[in-house]
Amino acid sequence: MFVTICLLAFCQVGQIAFAQAPRTIEVGPHFGGTAYVGDLNVWRGLGEWNWKKLHQLDYDLGALVRYNPNSRWAFRLDYSYLKVNAFDPVTAWRPESMLQFRSTVHDLSLMVEFNFLDYYTGKSGSEISPYFFAGVSGFMFKCRPLYTEYVLDGQSVTVPDDFYLNEDYSFSIPFGIGCKLSLTKHLATSLEWRMHYTFTDYLDDVSGVYGPDDQHVLLLKDGTIGSGAHEAPNVVFDFTDPTGRFKEGDQRGNSMSKDWFGMVNLSFTWKFVIPDHSACKMNID
């Protein structure tokens, strides 16, 4: 009985505390760096980190809308435009394959945030908090070669702009941690690390085994994309097997694992207070 009374009292106090915090909406941009984990960049732990992988970092830009019903929870709609890339000789997982890609991703995420401390933008004493978040997302991606210009007999041959190694859409589970900081009465910033576990293995266009030798995707001397054998005389570059050393059925990627992409983002948001006519409310507008 005593425990029940204490729990009810605790819940009541929590509801009062949440009721005192005005509901707010925050809107603003974010930007940062991106990374990819998959068949061309397998995560092997910090003990085997190759600092050359820093050359494989890319960028993202985006915007977010955050709804704060109270001081501990928030709901966020987030759009990100990002790029990720990898080149086998740099990531050093299977440098002998010489595979490469650069994917453009449009991601729309819906996430829930939990602040470890009471946080209100513009309120002294509650102006900083670490937070955790998770959610779901849908994204579209277009995978192109990382390098799009090749030289043959002193002549430059360029990959056509409308050529994609792969073009598709998928879903992911985003999650991560961050820290929020109130800068002024209405302006706030946050720094966060976020990872997306995707449900596709083709973000890098690498999975499964090599296909038939006469069905490789090729860049031809006239600047067009064709299909045929690696040894064809008019071939500038073979995207399926740049080295020409692999045969049909040889392992090209791990189809049992999915690809990941991640971001480290800095955001700036502007707070808007949702009108609340209740009597019990903090005056921190």
Secondary structure, 3 states (H helix, E strand, C coil): CHHHHHHHHHHHHHHHHHHHCCCEEEEEEEEEEEEEEECCECCCCHHHCCHHHHHHCEEEEEEEEEEECCCCEEEEEEEEEEEEEEEHHHHCCCHHHCCEEEEEEEEEEEEEEEECCCCCCCCCCCCEEEEEEEEEEEEEEEEECCCCEEEECCEEEECCCCCCCEEEEEEEEEEEEEEEEECCCCEEEEEEEEEEEECCCCCCCCCCECCCHHHEEEEECCCCEEEECCCCCCEEEECCCCCCCCCCCCECCCCCCCCEEEEEEEEEEEEEECCCCCCCCCCCC
